[in-house]
Amino acid sequence: MATYVKPTTKPGMEETQEQVHKIRITLSSKNVKNLEKVCADLVRGAKDKRLRVKGPVRMPTKVLNITTRKSPCGE
């Protein structure tokens, strides 16, 4: 990611640039209760350190099952 630093014309007016680290953690599980607990612990730990947190973004956990007949002739 490219960062743009605006040139300053006056000496002593330089701003301190902090480097931004973007971290994305993907957790997957069928057990929603444990997943929510771990996610809450991660968010709480990040907020204790005064980090900016977005999320959690919940993803679907259901699996679509389609029952079909398997015959040797292909029909």
Backbone hydrogen bonds, N-H to C=O, Kabsch-Sander energy under -0.5 kcal/mol:
donor,donor_aa,acceptor,acceptor_aa,energy
5,V,3,T,-0.5
6,K,4,Y,-0.6
13,M,10,K,-1.3
17,Q,15,E,-0.5
18,E,16,T,-0.6
21,H,19,Q,-0.5
22,K,20,V,-0.5
23,I,21,H,-0.6
27,L,25,I,-0.6
32,V,30,K,-1.0
35,L,31,N,-1.8
36,E,32,V,-2.6
37,K,33,K,-1.7
38,V,34,N,-2.3
39,C,35,L,-2.2
40,A,36,E,-2.4
41,D,37,K,-2.0
42,L,38,V,-2.2
43,V,39,C,-2.4
44,R,40,A,-2.5
45,G,41,D,-2.3
46,A,42,L,-2.0
47,K,43,V,-2.3
48,D,44,R,-2.0
49,K,45,G,-1.1
50,R,47,K,-1.3
51,L,46,A,-2.3
58,R,56,P,-0.6
65,N,63,V,-0.5
66,I,64,L,-0.5
67,T,65,N,-0.5
68,T,66,I,-0.5
71,S,69,R,-0.7
74,G,71,S,-1.3
